[in-house]
Amino acid sequence: MNLESGWFRTGLIFAAAGLLAARGANFRVATYNLENYLDEPTQTRAAKPAEAKAKIRQSILALKPDVLALQEMGSPTALEELRTSLKTEGLDLPYLEHVAGSDTNVHVAILSRFPFSARRPRTNDNFLLGGRRFRVSRGFGEVDVQVNPNYSFTLLTAHLKSKRPVPQAEEAELRLEEAKLLREEIEARFAANPNVNLVVLGDFNDTKDSASTKAVIGRGRHKLVDTRPAERNGDQAAPAAHASDARRITWTHYYAAEDSYNRIDYILLSSGMAREWVTNESYVLAMPDWGVGSDHRPLVATFQAEDR
């Protein structure tokens, strides 16, 4: 017997994980922009106060995610501090991925209860705009998550260009170009497996009718399903006449400059993944004093760990 075989190594991973979801059991996938989760200040950003970190942990613990995508994460040390603090408070997410793009301050990251069978960090994607070369500033985090020996899915997280103006180019054009590159990676997953279990999530920094968000969602047979989580406040009414979406509270971000609340964070699914989606267990977290932790609210979607 070849002890270095892939099957043997996979068995060791499962044995070490210990708490993998049984076949058919439910698991949760969440996304959360932490608003500058920095241990040390930089020239442009302050360190995260202890009170804010505590509220973030409280929010994450309320969701009890099995896989958690993070945006505006600081250094790998900051990620490890969060992971360790969550473990101390009862949520063990031992597997982690930290992705550093050209932005030296904040990054995307992933914490998981389940092991990663593959990692494909995208740190150097770039594009031409107005004769200038730009890099995707936060990169894209991509992992294959092995939930149990019979079920896995691919998670792809992003933090697209903000609406903050920059002198080099129009922010909407930069965001659209980043979205197009994200969509290229989505199409690559479909090309490799048309029935792929795929979750695309994160902070896309624009509303669902924007060109950039539409580019990520796509069209045709590879169009992604928008889970559109809402607050669990008792609202159950069906969509109003001539409306495609029910009038539920779905905002995820507060923008102080405009005093506005918008849905700019998303959990999107391939049709294969959508078959396992538990629709009534997907929501935006509503918590008192949520803004102490971040200007975003976290959202979560629940799935069955079995291909359907």
Secondary structure as UniProt FT lines:
FT   TURN            3..4
FT   HELIX           6..17
FT   TURN            23..24
FT   STRAND          26..37
FT   HELIX           50..63
FT   STRAND          67..73
FT   HELIX           76..88
FT   TURN            89..90
FT   STRAND          95..99
FT   STRAND          107..112
FT   STRAND          116..119
FT   STRAND          126..129
FT   TURN            130..131
FT   STRAND          132..135
FT   TURN            137..138
FT   STRAND          140..148
FT   TURN            149..150
FT   STRAND          151..159
FT   HELIX           171..192
FT   TURN            194..195
FT   STRAND          198..203
FT   TURN            208..209
FT   HELIX           211..217
FT   HELIX           220..222
FT   STRAND          225..226
FT   STRAND          230..231
FT   TURN            241..242
FT   STRAND          253..255
FT   TURN            256..259
FT   STRAND          260..262
FT   STRAND          265..269
FT   HELIX           271..274
FT   TURN            275..276
FT   STRAND          277..284
FT   TURN            288..289
FT   HELIX           290..292
FT   STRAND          299..304
//
